[in-house]
């Protein structure tokens, strides 16, 4: 070295060569949802992913925008919770990413639709009427109704919830103080 400095990266590349790049894609199997599924606004994406060397993460994109990742799988199972998706058709892209930057993608066409009266739910954001209630063995969607005008859909009755119940103005589906439902 005549200048007193050296570029060791350049010299090593010239004499030893570059490190080989790992190009093997991860494996990816989407467990749920399925292509073409109709889903509530909040749901979980489950996928199995592995790599020949080391996984980085599994990510979910909605219409090209990343909306969730999981970097800590249970074995090879990754779970990504999605919430508050807008109603309508969407493309979900599930990506398995390894540490070398290789990406395996699976595209799914889904439709997000709020649940109707009587359908099983886990939260009001999933229901068309904005209300998810529980009886002794399940949770289901309902909606507020006008007791005087019976504004519930066909096949459903508007009933008073009674004092001390979850609502005091009435609900579709026969919600009573005992938290049971009728149709």
KEVOVO-657466 format. One record per residue: residue number from 1; chain; x, y, z of N, C-alpha, C in turn. Coordinates in steps of 0.001 Angstrom, whole numbers, plus 500000, padded with zeros to 6 digits. Example, Ala and Ser with C-alpha at 12.3 -4.5 7.8 and 13.67 -1.06 7.14 Angstrom:
<pts>
+-----+---+--------+---------+--------+---------+----------+--------+--------+---------+--------+
:   k : c : n_east : n_north :   n_up : ca_east : ca_north :  ca_up : c_east : c_north :   c_up :
+-----+---+--------+---------+--------+---------+----------+--------+--------+---------+--------+
:   1 : A : 513190 :  494310 : 507800 :  512300 :   495500 : 507800 : 513200 :  496700 : 507800 :
:   2 : A : 512850 :  497750 : 507080 :  513670 :   498940 : 507140 : 512900 :  500030 : 507870 :
+-----+---+--------+---------+--------+---------+----------+--------+--------+---------+--------+
</pts>
This chain:
<pts>
+-----+---+--------+---------+--------+---------+----------+--------+--------+---------+--------+
:   k : c : n_east : n_north :   n_up : ca_east : ca_north :  ca_up : c_east : c_north :   c_up :
+-----+---+--------+---------+--------+---------+----------+--------+--------+---------+--------+
:   1 : A : 500865 :  498816 : 500000 :  500000 :   500000 : 500000 : 500897 :  501228 : 500000 :
:   2 : A : 500822 :  501973 : 498969 :  501643 :   503167 : 498889 : 500926 :  504402 : 499405 :
:   3 : A : 499582 :  504399 : 499395 :  498844 :   505591 : 499816 : 498548 :  505590 : 501304 :
:   4 : A : 498772 :  504504 : 501977 :  498491 :   504421 : 503402 : 497077 :  503956 : 503707 :
:   5 : A : 496219 :  503818 : 502702 :  494856 :   503307 : 502909 : 494590 :  502204 : 501912 :
:   6 : A : 493637 :  501389 : 502219 :  493258 :   500306 : 501319 : 491755 :  500062 : 501391 :
:   7 : A : 491175 :  499554 : 500352 :  489773 :   499184 : 500315 : 489717 :  497661 : 500413 :
:   8 : A : 489597 :  497149 : 501627 :  489658 :   495700 : 501831 : 488504 :  494972 : 501145 :
:   9 : A : 487339 :  495590 : 501069 :  486216 :   494937 : 500395 : 486525 :  494756 : 498918 :
:  10 : A : 487095 :  495755 : 498312 :  487455 :   495674 : 496896 : 488540 :  494627 : 496672 :
:  11 : A : 489530 :  494605 : 497524 :  490630 :   493646 : 497379 : 490154 :  492220 : 497590 :
:  12 : A : 489308 :  492003 : 498623 :  488799 :   490652 : 498866 : 487929 :  490188 : 497706 :
:  13 : A : 487107 :  491076 : 497156 :  486263 :   490723 : 496015 : 487134 :  490332 : 494824 :
:  14 : A : 488186 :  491067 : 494615 :  489063 :   490793 : 493486 : 489792 :  489458 : 493629 :
:  15 : A : 490228 :  489107 : 494846 :  491033 :   487910 : 495045 : 490234 :  486682 : 495482 :
:  16 : A : 489148 :  486887 : 496234 :  488368 :   485755 : 496747 : 487045 :  485608 : 496000 :
:  17 : A : 486445 :  486724 : 495621 :  485150 :   486706 : 494948 : 484023 :  487019 : 495928 :
:  18 : A : 482838 :  487265 : 495353 :  481672 :   487561 : 496187 : 481111 :  486291 : 496797 :
:  19 : A : 480492 :  486447 : 497934 :  479800 :   485339 : 498592 : 478611 :  484941 : 497722 :
:  20 : A : 478376 :  483644 : 497539 :  477218 :   483237 : 496749 : 475918 :  483716 : 497415 :
:  21 : A : 474963 :  484083 : 496589 :  473687 :   484583 : 497100 : 472697 :  483430 : 497158 :
:  22 : A : 471996 :  483316 : 498271 :  470975 :   482280 : 498449 : 469732 :  482696 : 497676 :
:  23 : A : 469255 :  481834 : 496787 :  468139 :   482197 : 495917 : 466939 :  481263 : 496029 :
:  24 : A : 466954 :  480374 : 497001 :  465843 :   479426 : 497155 : 464666 :  480135 : 497821 :
:  25 : A : 463512 :  480115 : 497153 :  462310 :   480748 : 497711 : 461801 :  479971 : 498918 :
:  26 : A : 461201 :  480658 : 499885 :  460534 :   479961 : 500980 : 459342 :  479169 : 500440 :
:  27 : A : 458861 :  478213 : 501221 :  457602 :   477545 : 500884 : 456485 :  478294 : 501596 :
:  28 : A : 455298 :  478311 : 501000 :  454163 :   479028 : 501588 : 452872 :  478308 : 501244 :
:  29 : A : 452094 :  478006 : 502272 :  450751 :   477456 : 502108 : 449812 :  478301 : 502942 :
:  30 : A : 448822 :  478914 : 502291 :  447828 :   479706 : 503021 : 446746 :  478753 : 503507 :
:  31 : A : 446558 :  478715 : 504828 :  445555 :   477840 : 505447 : 444177 :  478502 : 505364 :
:  32 : A : 444118 :  479765 : 505731 :  442863 :   480526 : 505639 : 443194 :  482007 : 505564 :
:  33 : A : 442390 :  482786 : 504890 :  441158 :   482425 : 504198 : 441470 :  481747 : 502869 :
:  34 : A : 440417 :  481291 : 502211 :  440576 :   480681 : 500898 : 440293 :  481691 : 499803 :
:  35 : A : 440767 :  481402 : 498618 :  440506 :   482262 : 497468 : 439004 :  482281 : 497197 :
:  36 : A : 438443 :  483471 : 497071 :  437011 :   483619 : 496809 : 436146 :  483686 : 498057 :
:  37 : A : 436738 :  483613 : 499243 :  435960 :   483643 : 500490 : 435296 :  484991 : 500724 :
:  38 : A : 434125 :  484946 : 501373 :  433460 :   486147 : 501871 : 433727 :  486199 : 503367 :
:  39 : A : 434241 :  487338 : 503843 :  434733 :   487447 : 505214 : 434176 :  488682 : 505899 :
:  40 : A : 434130 :  488659 : 507239 :  433770 :   489873 : 507977 : 434930 :  490862 : 507945 :
:  41 : A : 434729 :  492087 : 508399 :  435787 :   493102 : 508352 : 437023 :  492770 : 509190 :
:  42 : A : 436896 :  491895 : 510183 :  438038 :   491490 : 511003 : 438165 :  489971 : 510956 :
:  43 : A : 439357 :  489487 : 510657 :  439598 :   488048 : 510563 : 441093 :  487792 : 510668 :
:  44 : A : 441474 :  486530 : 510748 :  442884 :   486158 : 510818 : 443311 :  485453 : 509536 :
:  45 : A : 444526 :  485744 : 509105 :  445152 :   485019 : 508004 : 446117 :  484028 : 508641 :
:  46 : A : 445993 :  482747 : 508270 :  446884 :   481713 : 508786 : 447644 :  481100 : 507624 :
:  47 : A : 448955 :  480942 : 507807 :  449791 :   480375 : 506755 : 450914 :  479545 : 507365 :
:  48 : A : 451324 :  478520 : 506634 :  452514 :   477746 : 506978 : 453617 :  478181 : 506028 :
:  49 : A : 454790 :  478506 : 506578 :  455918 :   478932 : 505751 : 457222 :  478409 : 506336 :
:  50 : A : 458100 :  477960 : 505452 :  459425 :   477494 : 505857 : 460441 :  477951 : 504822 :
:  51 : A : 461714 :  477891 : 505196 :  462794 :   478239 : 504284 : 463926 :  477245 : 504469 :
:  52 : A : 464732 :  477052 : 503430 :  465853 :   476122 : 503541 : 466918 :  476620 : 504509 :
:  53 : A : 466988 :  477954 : 504751 :  467955 :   478494 : 505703 : 467259 :  479162 : 506883 :
:  54 : A : 466626 :  480313 : 506638 :  466012 :   481024 : 507769 : 464906 :  481957 : 507288 :
:  55 : A : 463741 :  481811 : 507884 :  462618 :   482692 : 507581 : 462807 :  484041 : 508271 :
:  56 : A : 462242 :  485076 : 507662 :  462209 :   486402 : 508264 : 460825 :  486681 : 508829 :
:  57 : A : 459788 :  486562 : 507946 :  458430 :   486884 : 508367 : 457441 :  486451 : 507305 :
:  58 : A : 456158 :  486477 : 507692 :  455059 :   486369 : 506743 : 454286 :  487671 : 506859 :
:  59 : A : 454011 :  488279 : 505710 :  453305 :   489563 : 505673 : 452035 :  489414 : 504846 :
:  60 : A : 451047 :  490275 : 505142 :  449809 :   490324 : 504371 : 449643 :  491732 : 503820 :
:  61 : A : 449352 :  491803 : 502524 :  449074 :   493074 : 501859 : 447622 :  493060 : 501397 :
:  62 : A : 446934 :  494171 : 501595 :  445568 :   494324 : 501099 : 445636 :  495339 : 499965 :
:  63 : A : 445278 :  494899 : 498781 :  445298 :   495772 : 497604 : 446654 :  496475 : 497454 :
:  64 : A : 447739 :  495735 : 497730 :  449091 :   496252 : 497545 : 449683 :  497003 : 498717 :
:  65 : A : 448923 :  497180 : 499800 :  449406 :   497912 : 500974 : 449574 :  496928 : 502137 :
:  66 : A : 450765 :  496900 : 502722 :  451005 :   495980 : 503832 : 450130 :  496340 : 505033 :
:  67 : A : 449411 :  495335 : 505551 :  448490 :   495573 : 506672 : 448799 :  494721 : 507896 :
:  68 : A : 449794 :  493847 : 507818 :  450151 :   493058 : 508990 : 451277 :  492092 : 508707 :
:  69 : A : 452050 :  491744 : 509772 :  453128 :   490774 : 509664 : 453174 :  489916 : 510918 :
:  70 : A : 453820 :  488769 : 510777 :  454106 :   487901 : 511921 : 455549 :  487450 : 511779 :
:  71 : A : 456349 :  487733 : 512802 :  457761 :   487344 : 512794 : 458053 :  486236 : 513795 :
:  72 : A : 457037 :  485831 : 514555 :  457234 :   484818 : 515595 : 456212 :  483695 : 515424 :
:  73 : A : 456519 :  482753 : 514535 :  455564 :   481673 : 514275 : 455511 :  480661 : 515402 :
:  74 : A : 454454 :  479874 : 515401 :  454344 :   478699 : 516265 : 454748 :  477526 : 515378 :
:  75 : A : 456000 :  477108 : 515456 :  456532 :   476129 : 514510 : 456679 :  476810 : 513166 :
:  76 : A : 455908 :  476346 : 512188 :  455921 :   476982 : 510872 : 454622 :  477735 : 510601 :
:  77 : A : 453740 :  477846 : 511607 :  452435 :   478493 : 511445 : 452514 :  479969 : 511827 :
:  78 : A : 452123 :  480815 : 510899 :  452084 :   482259 : 511091 : 450624 :  482704 : 511109 :
:  79 : A : 450286 :  483620 : 512035 :  448921 :   484130 : 512151 : 448972 :  485653 : 512159 :
:  80 : A : 448231 :  486263 : 511225 :  448196 :   487719 : 511122 : 446752 :  488158 : 511264 :
:  81 : A : 446448 :  488943 : 512310 :  445093 :   489451 : 512538 : 444887 :  490725 : 511728 :
:  82 : A : 443787 :  490752 : 510980 :  443421 :   491943 : 510215 : 442122 :  492483 : 510793 :
:  83 : A : 442000 :  493801 : 510844 :  440807 :   494414 : 511428 : 440341 :  495593 : 510594 :
:  84 : A : 439052 :  495814 : 510641 :  438418 :   496994 : 510046 : 438648 :  497134 : 508548 :
:  85 : A : 438637 :  496025 : 507813 :  438711 :   496119 : 506365 : 437397 :  496663 : 505833 :
:  86 : A : 437458 :  497431 : 504772 :  436261 :   498019 : 504190 : 435497 :  496967 : 503388 :
:  87 : A : 434182 :  497137 : 503340 :  433334 :   496225 : 502575 : 433722 :  496271 : 501105 :
:  88 : A : 433548 :  495139 : 500435 :  433803 :   495062 : 499001 : 434890 :  494057 : 498669 :
:  89 : A : 435235 :  494019 : 497382 :  436248 :   493091 : 496911 : 437657 :  493611 : 497161 :
:  90 : A : 438542 :  492692 : 497525 :  439943 :   493036 : 497795 : 440850 :  491916 : 497292 :
:  91 : A : 442097 :  492266 : 497040 :  443130 :   491276 : 496775 : 444039 :  491219 : 497990 :
:  92 : A : 444121 :  490041 : 498604 :  445075 :   489819 : 499698 : 446282 :  489129 : 499096 :
:  93 : A : 447456 :  489639 : 499399 :  448694 :   488992 : 498999 : 449395 :  488550 : 500271 :
:  94 : A : 449639 :  487247 : 500388 :  450362 :   486698 : 501531 : 451785 :  486438 : 501038 :
:  95 : A : 452766 :  486983 : 501768 :  454168 :   486867 : 501372 : 454990 :  486187 : 502465 :
:  96 : A : 455708 :  485129 : 502085 :  456698 :   484511 : 502967 : 458048 :  485087 : 502574 :
:  97 : A : 458747 :  485707 : 503532 :  460019 :   486375 : 503265 : 461134 :  485698 : 504053 :
:  98 : A : 462229 :  485344 : 503366 :  463353 :   484768 : 504097 : 464409 :  485841 : 504367 :
:  99 : A : 465428 :  485494 : 505153 :  466454 :   486467 : 505562 : 467304 :  486955 : 504384 :
: 100 : A : 467350 :  486182 : 503298 :  468140 :   486588 : 502135 : 467357 :  487511 : 501207 :
: 101 : A : 466093 :  487782 : 501543 :  465282 :   488680 : 500733 : 464442 :  487989 : 499673 :
: 102 : A : 464419 :  486657 : 499666 :  463579 :   485921 : 498729 : 462136 :  485953 : 499220 :
: 103 : A : 461199 :  486083 : 498286 :  459787 :   486229 : 498649 : 458929 :  485284 : 497820 :
: 104 : A : 458116 :  484488 : 498504 :  457107 :   483638 : 497860 : 455755 :  484290 : 498121 :
: 105 : A : 454938 :  484484 : 497059 :  453657 :   485190 : 497188 : 452487 :  484296 : 496791 :
: 106 : A : 451368 :  484502 : 497484 :  450102 :   483888 : 497111 : 449052 :  484992 : 497123 :
: 107 : A : 448358 :  485173 : 495996 :  447288 :   486168 : 495889 : 445938 :  485498 : 496091 :
: 108 : A : 445077 :  486160 : 496855 :  443719 :   485675 : 497122 : 442724 :  486783 : 496818 :
: 109 : A : 441657 :  486451 : 496135 :  440557 :   487392 : 495932 : 439546 :  487132 : 497035 :
: 110 : A : 439231 :  488154 : 497823 :  438249 :   488004 : 498902 : 437201 :  489101 : 498779 :
: 111 : A : 436081 :  488879 : 499427 :  435045 :   489894 : 499539 : 434773 :  490108 : 501016 :
: 112 : A : 434831 :  491366 : 501449 :  434516 :   491704 : 502830 : 433068 :  492166 : 502878 :
: 113 : A : 432288 :  491535 : 503742 :  430876 :   491894 : 503890 : 430493 :  491733 : 505353 :
: 114 : A : 429798 :  492690 : 505872 :  429338 :   492625 : 507259 : 428277 :  491539 : 507375 :
: 115 : A : 428197 :  490931 : 508554 :  427290 :   489816 : 508797 : 425867 :  490302 : 509041 :
: 116 : A : 424916 :  489488 : 508646 :  423505 :   489814 : 508824 : 422969 :  489361 : 510172 :
: 117 : A : 421743 :  489738 : 510455 :  421080 :   489382 : 511715 : 421077 :  487868 : 511891 :
: 118 : A : 421482 :  487421 : 513086 :  421486 :   486010 : 513423 : 422770 :  485288 : 513101 :
: 119 : A : 423672 :  485894 : 512307 :  424926 :   485227 : 511972 : 425908 :  485338 : 513134 :
: 120 : A : 426745 :  484322 : 513298 :  427717 :   484275 : 514393 : 428753 :  485378 : 514229 :
: 121 : A : 429085 :  486039 : 515337 :  430037 :   487151 : 515312 : 430889 :  487124 : 516575 :
: 122 : A : 431934 :  487947 : 516570 :  432756 :   488126 : 517767 : 432831 :  489578 : 518193 :
: 123 : A : 432299 :  490487 : 517372 :  432294 :   491903 : 517711 : 431330 :  492662 : 516824 :
: 124 : A : 430839 :  493786 : 517324 :  429863 :   494587 : 516601 : 430356 :  495115 : 515271 :
: 125 : A : 431678 :  495296 : 515126 :  432217 :   495806 : 513865 : 432015 :  494833 : 512713 :
: 126 : A : 431720 :  493578 : 513028 :  431489 :   492573 : 511996 : 430048 :  492574 : 511483 :
: 127 : A : 429140 :  493229 : 512197 :  427706 :   493123 : 511921 : 427173 :  494324 : 511151 :
: 128 : A : 426229 :  494065 : 510230 :  425588 :   495142 : 509482 : 424923 :  496134 : 510427 :
: 129 : A : 424301 :  495643 : 511485 :  423627 :   496510 : 512444 : 424546 :  497073 : 513510 :
: 130 : A : 425803 :  496688 : 513493 :  426775 :   497217 : 514442 : 426693 :  496628 : 515843 :
: 131 : A : 425914 :  495549 : 516015 :  425741 :   494984 : 517349 : 425903 :  493467 : 517323 :
: 132 : A : 426788 :  492970 : 518166 :  426999 :   491540 : 518359 : 426654 :  491254 : 519817 :
: 133 : A : 425700 :  490360 : 520037 :  425261 :   490054 : 521393 : 425431 :  488568 : 521674 :
: 134 : A : 425401 :  488221 : 522943 :  425598 :   486831 : 523342 : 424353 :  486284 : 524013 :
: 135 : A : 424078 :  485002 : 523737 :  423106 :   484285 : 524541 : 423893 :  483239 : 525317 :
: 136 : A : 423242 :  482245 : 525848 :  423935 :   481297 : 526720 : 424985 :  480448 : 525996 :
: 137 : A : 424886 :  480287 : 524672 :  425829 :   479409 : 523987 : 426471 :  479989 : 522726 :
: 138 : A : 426180 :  481231 : 522367 :  426774 :   481776 : 521154 : 426693 :  483298 : 521141 :
: 139 : A : 427337 :  483875 : 520143 :  427233 :   485307 : 519887 : 426691 :  485477 : 518482 :
: 140 : A : 425844 :  486495 : 518262 :  425235 :   486693 : 516962 : 424932 :  488160 : 516727 :
: 141 : A : 424771 :  488514 : 515451 :  424493 :   489895 : 515052 : 423020 :  490234 : 515239 :
: 142 : A : 422771 :  491479 : 515623 :  421419 :   492009 : 515696 : 421486 :  493484 : 515304 :
: 143 : A : 420390 :  494182 : 515435 :  420375 :   495616 : 515157 : 419296 :  496267 : 516003 :
: 144 : A : 419430 :  497561 : 516208 :  418415 :   498317 : 516930 : 417167 :  498387 : 516076 :
: 145 : A : 416016 :  498340 : 516733 :  414763 :   498445 : 515989 : 413836 :  499441 : 516682 :
: 146 : A : 412808 :  499818 : 515974 :  411770 :   500715 : 516485 : 410597 :  499840 : 516904 :
: 147 : A : 410382 :  499726 : 518218 :  409330 :   498835 : 518728 : 407955 :  499176 : 518148 :
: 148 : A : 407661 :  500444 : 517957 :  406341 :   500858 : 517475 : 406127 :  500476 : 516011 :
: 149 : A : 407181 :  500498 : 515208 :  407027 :   500254 : 513771 : 407623 :  498933 : 513295 :
: 150 : A : 408175 :  498133 : 514191 :  408797 :   496845 : 513861 : 409643 :  496941 : 512589 :
: 151 : A : 410802 :  497578 : 512716 :  411676 :   497839 : 511577 : 412644 :  496704 : 511267 :
: 152 : A : 412415 :  495540 : 511819 :  413315 :   494409 : 511566 : 413039 :  493792 : 510198 :
: 153 : A : 414040 :  493094 : 509645 :  413842 :   492408 : 508370 : 412785 :  491308 : 508490 :
: 154 : A : 412283 :  490846 : 507333 :  411295 :   489760 : 507309 : 411815 :  488548 : 508070 :
: 155 : A : 410949 :  487930 : 508834 :  411307 :   486739 : 509595 : 411873 :  487028 : 510970 :
: 156 : A : 412042 :  488298 : 511308 :  412589 :   488676 : 512604 : 411603 :  489597 : 513299 :
: 157 : A : 411528 :  489493 : 514603 :  410609 :   490310 : 515391 : 411389 :  491338 : 516187 :
: 158 : A : 410771 :  492494 : 516387 :  411351 :   493542 : 517203 : 410806 :  493348 : 518614 :
: 159 : A : 411684 :  493139 : 519574 :  411245 :   492890 : 520952 : 412012 :  493781 : 521909 :
: 160 : A : 411390 :  494048 : 523026 :  412030 :   494863 : 524051 : 413062 :  494044 : 524792 :
: 161 : A : 414186 :  494658 : 525082 :  415226 :   493967 : 525836 : 414931 :  494010 : 527325 :
: 162 : A : 414088 :  494930 : 527764 :  413736 :   494998 : 529175 : 414751 :  495764 : 529994 :
: 163 : A : 414350 :  496145 : 531169 :  415217 :   496915 : 532067 : 416411 :  496063 : 532501 :
: 164 : A : 417549 :  496684 : 532549 :  418759 :   496010 : 533018 : 419402 :  495115 : 531975 :
: 165 : A : 418791 :  494983 : 530808 :  419391 :   494165 : 529763 : 420404 :  495005 : 528998 :
: 166 : A : 420996 :  494435 : 527990 :  422055 :   495128 : 527252 : 421543 :  496336 : 526497 :
: 167 : A : 420255 :  496380 : 526166 :  419657 :   497538 : 525500 : 418307 :  497817 : 526156 :
: 168 : A : 417856 :  499047 : 526072 :  416552 :   499374 : 526625 : 415543 :  499766 : 525555 :
: 169 : A : 415980 :  499884 : 524285 :  415060 :   500344 : 523247 : 414574 :  499249 : 522307 :
: 170 : A : 415086 :  498046 : 522423 :  414635 :   496949 : 521584 : 415701 :  496537 : 520590 :
: 171 : A : 415568 :  495310 : 520085 :  416516 :   494796 : 519110 : 415831 :  493766 : 518240 :
: 172 : A : 416328 :  493591 : 517032 :  415795 :   492572 : 516141 : 416331 :  491210 : 516565 :
: 173 : A : 415527 :  490205 : 516379 :  415981 :   488851 : 516658 : 415462 :  488322 : 517967 :
: 174 : A : 414636 :  489062 : 518670 :  414068 :   488556 : 519904 : 415027 :  488574 : 521066 :
: 175 : A : 415886 :  489571 : 521154 :  416794 :   489688 : 522287 : 415960 :  490079 : 523503 :
: 176 : A : 416030 :  489266 : 524532 :  415274 :   489536 : 525749 : 416237 :  489703 : 526911 :
: 177 : A : 415710 :  490084 : 528031 :  416555 :   490277 : 529214 : 417326 :  489005 : 529550 :
: 178 : A : 416787 :  487860 : 529165 :  417486 :   486605 : 529429 : 418605 :  486345 : 528412 :
: 179 : A : 418755 :  487247 : 527451 :  419790 :   487170 : 526416 : 419619 :  485953 : 525517 :
: 180 : A : 418365 :  485575 : 525243 :  418150 :   484497 : 524285 : 417639 :  485113 : 522982 :
: 181 : A : 417582 :  484324 : 521937 :  417116 :   484845 : 520662 : 416002 :  483966 : 520105 :
: 182 : A : 415150 :  484581 : 519323 :  414101 :   483844 : 518659 : 414031 :  484309 : 517231 :
: 183 : A : 413489 :  483475 : 516416 :  413300 :   483858 : 515030 : 411951 :  483373 : 514587 :
+-----+---+--------+---------+--------+---------+----------+--------+--------+---------+--------+
</pts>
